[in-house]
Structure formats: structure tokens, C-alpha cells
Amino acid sequence: MKHRNGIEGTQSELVRGQGMRRARYRGLPKVRLQNYFIAAACNVKRWIRGEAWKLAQAVSVEAAATGAAAVQ
């Protein structure tokens, strides 16, 4: 059950957001390839979201540093 908590959110994101519930093609090899592409797209989106968050954090830290320097 420990591992289930970690995968439930990802599974939900893939089914609801990426359309992994239904296969577009017939045949196991094509469906498997489709699922690999969906998972790769999900990973890329998560990576971009993480990089944007890091950039926003760096900008806010820099703005706070320059704001504090301007006050003194």
C-alpha cells in the first residue's frame, strides 16, 4: 500500500489529463508505444513546470535582495 500512494496521483494525471484511458490504435505494440509517448509528454511537462518554479524562486530571491539593498 505504501507504493500505491505514490503512483495514484500520476495514474490519475495520465488518465484524466493525457487521455490514457482509451487507446487510439489497435494492437498491443501500437498501444504500448502510445503509452510511452504519453508518459514522456507527462514527464516533459513536469520538468518544464519544475524549471519554471525554480526560475520564479530565483527571481523572487533576487528581487528581495535588491529591495533590501535599496532600503538601506
C-alpha positions as CSV (number, residue, x, y, z in Angstrom):
1,M,0.0,0.0,0.0
2,K,3.0,2.3,0.5
3,H,3.8,2.3,-3.2
4,R,0.2,2.8,-4.2
5,N,0.1,6.3,-2.7
6,G,3.0,7.4,-4.9
7,I,1.5,6.1,-8.2
8,E,-2.2,7.1,-7.7
9,G,-1.6,10.8,-8.5
10,T,0.4,10.0,-11.5
11,Q,-2.1,7.5,-12.8
12,S,-4.9,10.0,-12.3
13,E,-3.0,12.7,-14.2
14,L,-2.3,10.3,-17.1
15,V,-5.9,9.1,-17.3
16,R,-7.6,12.5,-16.8
17,G,-5.2,14.9,-18.4
18,Q,-3.4,12.9,-21.1
19,G,-6.1,10.6,-22.3
20,M,-4.5,7.3,-21.3
21,R,-7.9,5.7,-20.6
22,R,-8.6,5.0,-24.3
23,A,-6.3,3.6,-26.9
24,R,-6.1,5.4,-30.2
25,Y,-4.8,2.4,-32.1
26,R,-5.4,-1.3,-32.3
27,G,-2.8,-3.9,-31.3
28,L,-0.6,-4.1,-28.2
29,P,2.7,-2.8,-29.8
30,K,1.0,0.4,-31.0
31,V,-0.9,0.9,-27.7
32,R,2.3,0.4,-25.8
33,L,4.1,3.0,-27.9
34,Q,1.3,5.4,-27.5
35,N,1.5,4.9,-23.7
36,Y,5.3,5.5,-23.8
37,F,4.7,8.8,-25.7
38,I,2.0,9.9,-23.2
39,A,4.3,9.2,-20.3
40,A,7.2,11.0,-21.9
41,A,5.0,14.1,-22.6
42,C,3.9,14.0,-18.9
43,N,7.5,13.9,-17.8
44,V,8.5,16.8,-20.0
45,K,5.5,18.9,-18.7
46,R,6.6,18.1,-15.2
47,W,10.2,19.0,-15.9
48,I,9.2,22.3,-17.5
49,R,6.9,23.1,-14.6
50,G,9.8,22.4,-12.2
51,E,12.2,24.6,-14.1
52,A,9.7,27.4,-14.2
53,W,9.2,27.1,-10.4
54,K,13.0,27.2,-9.9
55,L,13.3,30.3,-12.1
56,A,10.4,32.0,-10.2
57,Q,12.1,31.3,-6.9
58,A,15.4,32.7,-8.1
59,V,13.7,35.9,-9.4
60,S,11.8,36.4,-6.1
61,V,15.0,35.9,-4.0
62,E,16.9,38.3,-6.2
63,A,14.1,40.9,-6.0
64,A,14.0,40.5,-2.2
65,A,17.8,41.0,-2.1
66,T,17.7,44.1,-4.3
67,G,14.7,45.5,-2.4
68,A,16.5,45.1,0.9
69,A,19.6,46.7,-0.5
70,A,17.6,49.7,-1.8
71,V,16.0,50.3,1.6
72,Q,19.4,50.5,3.3
